[in-house]
Every structure is written in C-alpha cells, then in structure tokens.
C-alpha cells in the first residue's frame, strides 16, 4: 500500500546557463508530495504521517524554506555572492542562500529531496520504501522522480 504526505515551502532560485526569464532571481511556493510504500503494521498503518513530517522538518525545510537556491558551480553566482559577502553589507542575503551543486531546476531539486528523504527513512529503520517525490513549482508544473 502507498501513502502520501503533502508539504509546502517557499524558496527562490535563479537558473544558470538559461536565457529565459528564470535566469533572474525569482521565487515559488513549492508543493512537495512524498509517497512511501509498505505493508500495514500492527496498528494498520504503512507509516505514521508524523514521521514523514518529522523527516521533512529536520532535513528538507531547514535547507530550502525561505532560501535562495544558487548553483555554487556557476561563475556568475560565485562573482556576485562570494565569500566576501559573508561579512559585508550583504550578510543577510548570504545567510539566505542555499548553495547547491546543481542548476536548481524542479527536476534537480526533486532529485536532491528524493536522496535526502531516502536517507531519512533509512535512519528510521521502518520497513517502507520511498517510491515517489513530486515537486510542484507552480500549481500546473511539476517534476516527479520515482523508483
């Protein structure tokens, strides 16, 4: 049986090596659907929804919520938001950056979240399998990774 928990978080990003309007800093209210599969336990649950929420609150939310995702390998990002910004006038902004090792597309963010959630489930030693991460960037556009 499969169960799904839905979360939201707000984050900004800019796309590297892209010539459309998403090359500029902008933001989204992301909707995240996490689906796990397993057998029913003695209480009749695949997994307590509270455990899924705990994993989200510990691993996903602190990394992405109210952050700007920037590709650390993009020279433009490095020159605009480098280490010098840490102690200077823009420290508030630097503290808001989530540096990632990929272009922060919905597809790559979903892949990152999949790996993070999978590790979080492994640490629980609950007999469930992460089968899907669906990340909505807008109400009509999403990326989904499944096993």
C-alpha positions as a Markdown table, in Angstrom:
| # | Residue | x | y | z |
|---|---|---|---|---|
| 1 | Unk | 0.0 | 0.0 | 0.0 |
| 2 | Unk | 1.1 | 3.6 | -0.7 |
| 3 | Unk | 0.7 | 6.6 | 1.5 |
| 4 | Unk | 1.4 | 10.3 | 0.5 |
| 5 | Unk | 2.1 | 13.3 | 2.7 |
| 6 | Unk | 2.0 | 16.8 | 1.1 |
| 7 | Unk | 4.2 | 19.7 | 2.2 |
| 8 | Unk | 4.8 | 23.3 | 1.1 |
| 9 | Unk | 7.8 | 25.6 | 1.3 |
| 10 | Unk | 8.7 | 28.9 | -0.2 |
| 11 | Unk | 12.0 | 29.4 | -1.9 |
| 12 | Unk | 13.7 | 31.4 | -4.6 |
| 13 | Unk | 16.3 | 30.5 | -7.2 |
| 14 | Unk | 17.8 | 31.5 | -10.5 |
| 15 | Unk | 18.7 | 29.2 | -13.3 |
| 16 | Unk | 22.3 | 29.0 | -14.7 |
| 17 | Unk | 23.0 | 28.7 | -18.4 |
| 18 | Unk | 19.4 | 29.7 | -19.2 |
| 19 | Unk | 18.3 | 32.6 | -21.4 |
| 20 | Unk | 14.6 | 32.8 | -20.3 |
| 21 | Unk | 13.1 | 34.9 | -17.5 |
| 22 | Unk | 14.1 | 32.3 | -14.9 |
| 23 | Unk | 17.7 | 33.4 | -15.2 |
| 24 | Unk | 16.7 | 36.2 | -12.8 |
| 25 | Unk | 16.2 | 35.7 | -9.1 |
| 26 | Unk | 12.5 | 34.7 | -8.5 |
| 27 | Unk | 10.6 | 32.6 | -6.1 |
| 28 | Unk | 7.9 | 29.9 | -5.8 |
| 29 | Unk | 5.6 | 28.3 | -3.3 |
| 30 | Unk | 6.6 | 24.7 | -3.8 |
| 31 | Unk | 4.3 | 21.9 | -3.1 |
| 32 | Unk | 6.0 | 18.6 | -2.3 |
| 33 | Unk | 4.3 | 15.2 | -2.4 |
| 34 | Unk | 6.2 | 12.3 | -0.7 |
| 35 | Unk | 4.9 | 8.8 | -1.3 |
| 36 | Unk | 6.1 | 5.7 | 0.5 |
| 37 | Unk | 5.0 | 2.1 | 0.1 |
| 38 | Unk | 5.0 | -0.8 | 2.5 |
| 39 | Unk | 2.8 | -3.3 | 4.4 |
| 40 | Unk | 0.5 | -2.4 | 7.2 |
| 41 | Unk | 1.9 | -2.6 | 10.7 |
| 42 | Unk | 0.1 | -3.9 | 13.7 |
| 43 | Unk | -1.8 | -0.5 | 14.0 |
| 44 | Unk | -3.0 | -0.7 | 10.4 |
| 45 | Unk | -0.6 | 2.0 | 9.1 |
| 46 | Unk | 2.1 | 1.9 | 6.4 |
| 47 | Unk | 3.9 | 4.6 | 8.3 |
| 48 | Unk | 2.9 | 7.3 | 10.8 |
| 49 | Unk | 2.4 | 10.6 | 8.8 |
| 50 | Unk | 4.0 | 12.3 | 11.8 |
| 51 | Unk | 7.3 | 10.5 | 11.0 |
| 52 | Unk | 7.2 | 11.8 | 7.4 |
| 53 | Unk | 6.5 | 15.3 | 8.8 |
| 54 | Unk | 9.5 | 15.0 | 11.2 |
| 55 | Unk | 11.8 | 14.0 | 8.3 |
| 56 | Unk | 10.6 | 17.0 | 6.3 |
| 57 | Unk | 11.0 | 19.3 | 9.3 |
| 58 | Unk | 14.5 | 18.1 | 10.1 |
| 59 | Unk | 16.0 | 17.6 | 6.6 |
| 60 | Unk | 14.1 | 19.5 | 3.9 |
| 61 | Unk | 12.6 | 22.6 | 5.4 |
| 62 | Unk | 15.8 | 24.0 | 7.0 |
| 63 | Unk | 17.7 | 23.6 | 3.7 |
| 64 | Unk | 15.1 | 25.1 | 1.3 |
| 65 | Unk | 12.4 | 27.1 | 3.1 |
| 66 | Unk | 12.8 | 30.9 | 2.6 |
| 67 | Unk | 16.2 | 30.4 | 1.0 |
| 68 | Unk | 17.6 | 31.3 | -2.4 |
| 69 | Unk | 18.9 | 28.2 | -4.2 |
| 70 | Unk | 22.0 | 29.1 | -6.2 |
| 71 | Unk | 24.3 | 26.8 | -8.2 |
| 72 | Unk | 27.7 | 27.0 | -6.5 |
| 73 | Unk | 29.4 | 26.0 | -9.8 |
| 74 | Unk | 28.0 | 29.0 | -11.7 |
| 75 | Unk | 30.8 | 31.6 | -12.1 |
| 76 | Unk | 28.1 | 34.4 | -12.1 |
| 77 | Unk | 26.8 | 33.3 | -8.8 |
| 78 | Unk | 30.4 | 33.0 | -7.4 |
| 79 | Unk | 31.3 | 36.5 | -8.5 |
| 80 | Unk | 28.1 | 38.1 | -7.2 |
| 81 | Unk | 27.7 | 36.2 | -4.0 |
| 82 | Unk | 31.2 | 35.0 | -3.0 |
| 83 | Unk | 32.8 | 34.6 | 0.4 |
| 84 | Unk | 33.4 | 38.3 | 0.7 |
| 85 | Unk | 29.6 | 38.8 | 1.1 |
| 86 | Unk | 29.7 | 36.8 | 4.3 |
| 87 | Unk | 31.0 | 39.6 | 6.5 |
| 88 | Unk | 30.0 | 42.6 | 4.4 |
| 89 | Unk | 26.9 | 44.6 | 3.7 |
| 90 | Unk | 25.0 | 41.7 | 2.2 |
| 91 | Unk | 25.5 | 39.2 | 5.0 |
| 92 | Unk | 21.7 | 39.0 | 5.4 |
| 93 | Unk | 21.5 | 37.8 | 1.8 |
| 94 | Unk | 24.4 | 35.4 | 2.1 |
| 95 | Unk | 22.8 | 33.7 | 5.1 |
| 96 | Unk | 19.6 | 33.2 | 3.0 |
| 97 | Unk | 21.5 | 31.3 | 0.2 |
| 98 | Unk | 21.2 | 27.6 | -0.2 |
| 99 | Unk | 24.2 | 26.7 | -2.2 |
| 100 | Unk | 23.6 | 23.6 | -4.3 |
| 101 | Unk | 25.9 | 21.6 | -6.6 |
| 102 | Unk | 23.4 | 21.7 | -9.5 |
| 103 | Unk | 21.3 | 24.0 | -11.5 |
| 104 | Unk | 18.2 | 24.5 | -9.3 |
| 105 | Unk | 15.6 | 23.3 | -11.7 |
| 106 | Unk | 12.5 | 21.5 | -10.4 |
| 107 | Unk | 14.0 | 18.2 | -11.7 |
| 108 | Unk | 17.2 | 18.6 | -9.8 |
| 109 | Unk | 15.6 | 19.8 | -6.6 |
| 110 | Unk | 13.2 | 16.8 | -6.7 |
| 111 | Unk | 16.2 | 14.5 | -7.1 |
| 112 | Unk | 18.0 | 16.1 | -4.2 |
| 113 | Unk | 14.9 | 15.8 | -2.0 |
| 114 | Unk | 14.5 | 12.2 | -3.0 |
| 115 | Unk | 18.0 | 11.4 | -1.8 |
| 116 | Unk | 17.6 | 13.3 | 1.4 |
| 117 | Unk | 14.2 | 11.7 | 2.2 |
| 118 | Unk | 15.5 | 8.2 | 1.3 |
| 119 | Unk | 18.4 | 8.7 | 3.8 |
| 120 | Unk | 16.0 | 9.9 | 6.4 |
| 121 | Unk | 13.8 | 6.8 | 6.0 |
| 122 | Unk | 16.9 | 4.5 | 6.3 |
| 123 | Unk | 17.7 | 6.1 | 9.6 |
| 124 | Unk | 14.3 | 5.2 | 10.9 |
| 125 | Unk | 14.6 | 1.5 | 10.0 |
| 126 | Unk | 10.9 | 1.5 | 9.1 |
| 127 | Unk | 10.0 | -1.2 | 6.5 |
| 128 | Unk | 8.8 | 1.3 | 3.9 |
| 129 | Unk | 10.3 | 2.3 | 0.6 |
| 130 | Unk | 10.3 | 5.8 | -0.9 |
| 131 | Unk | 8.6 | 5.4 | -4.2 |
| 132 | Unk | 7.9 | 9.0 | -5.4 |
| 133 | Unk | 8.8 | 12.6 | -4.9 |
| 134 | Unk | 6.7 | 15.0 | -6.8 |
| 135 | Unk | 7.7 | 18.7 | -6.6 |
| 136 | Unk | 5.3 | 21.3 | -7.9 |
| 137 | Unk | 7.0 | 24.6 | -8.9 |
| 138 | Unk | 3.6 | 26.1 | -9.8 |
| 139 | Unk | 0.1 | 24.7 | -9.5 |
| 140 | Unk | 0.3 | 23.3 | -13.1 |
| 141 | Unk | 4.0 | 22.4 | -13.4 |
| 142 | Unk | 5.9 | 19.6 | -11.5 |
| 143 | Unk | 8.8 | 17.2 | -11.7 |
| 144 | Unk | 8.5 | 13.7 | -10.3 |
| 145 | Unk | 11.1 | 11.1 | -9.5 |
| 146 | Unk | 10.0 | 7.5 | -8.9 |
| 147 | Unk | 11.9 | 4.3 | -8.3 |
